[in-house]
Amino acid sequence: MEFLPYVWFILIGVLWTGYLTLEGFDFGVGMLFTRLSRNPKERRVALNTIGPHWDGNEVWLITAGGATFAAFPEWYATMFSGMYLALFVILVLLIVRITAIEWRGKINDDGWRKRWDMIHTTSAWGVSILWGVAFANLVKGMEIEVLRITDPATQTFEVVSAQEMESASAIDAAAFTHHLTGGFFSLLTPFTIVGGLVTLSLFLSHGAIFLALKTAGEMQARAAKYAARLSIGSLVITAVWALWAQFVYATSMWSWIPLVIAAVCLVATAHFARLRDELRAFIANFIAIAAAVAFIFTAMFPYVMRSSINEAYSLSIEQATATGPTQIIMLGAAVIFVPIVIGYSIWSYKVFAKRISVDDIPDQASGLSRVMDDNLR
């Protein structure tokens, strides 16, 4: 069953694809939320476009994290311990964003809603950039070294030399642990910052196209104009970063395939957005983001985490993998439940496919009044 680790490497890529392609337009709507909406009703229209979907889209992230923990425990341990602060910031932003969506309608007060709307927009901008920085680090490599415990009583470690790693047998290597020795700011380089701009621009255009696809009236016209402009920006930024990654950091020529697919789809996105063909533009941008995820995983292969210090310190798929029985049991569950989740997602988007306009929004906003809230206290 030596192929199982590679199957799970692909499946985790599929889970991240589901998250970034679906949650990407949620983030985009959040970032454009206060910019495109001219009045309270239009803000409620924008929220209603993602209302039936955003919480379901978060499940893909939870599943991707859980699958990484079970299928590749060494990958999970190295990434979540070494990138602890960065991932903690992402988690806080996601929680704050969820709170803003859920709480804005609890009190019927313009000031209350505006504050939560600003928090929603700010958190969406922040998390969109940080996801790109995180994935760019996986492509570039991080300051990872291999350590060996020398004294269990005092928890003393020593760095294993690159020469020893290259000559170590599989049994010897099992006693080593990979550690990200660089701090938080070691994750911020020109390449990774541009990677953050890639996800930011892709999510912005994804959100604008989704709003143009899901709304009607003046808001739809404004969203379509934004989509036409933003799609060109995402094409340029993504092209610069992807070529940089391919020529400098990619380990395989196979990564050219998803790179070319992403490029063609981004050109198609810009073309269809200019023609105001929102459905084709959304599909093209969806495929472009999926191809970008495939490019990241192909550029990483055969490693799950690369070391920028020495290639010998990189964590390979074989080194990070869990036991065979664990992966077999998980594969059985994935074969059953992943198609169910995909089918349910398609069904839910079909049910809520209708466009939304301000005419569908009641005049009276929901939530407790300030007077009632003061009396309850």
Secondary structure by P-SEA (a helix, b strand, c coil): ccaaaaaaaaaaaaaaaaaaaaaaaaaaaaaacccccccaaaaaaaaaaccccccccaaaaaaaaaaaaaccaaaaaaaaaaaaaaaaaaaaaaaaaaaaaacccccccaaaaaaaaaaaaaaaaaaaaaaaaaaaaaaaccbbbbbbbcccccbbbbbbcaaaaaaccaaaaaabbbbccccccccccaaaaaaaaaaaaaaaaaaaaaaaaccccaaaaaaaaaaaaaaaaaaaaaaaaaaaaaacccccccaaaaaaaaaaaaaaaaaaaaacaaaaaaaaaaaaaaaaaaaaaaaaccccbbbccccccccccccccccaaaaaaaaaaaaccaaaaaaaaaaaaaaacccccccccccccccccaaaaaaac
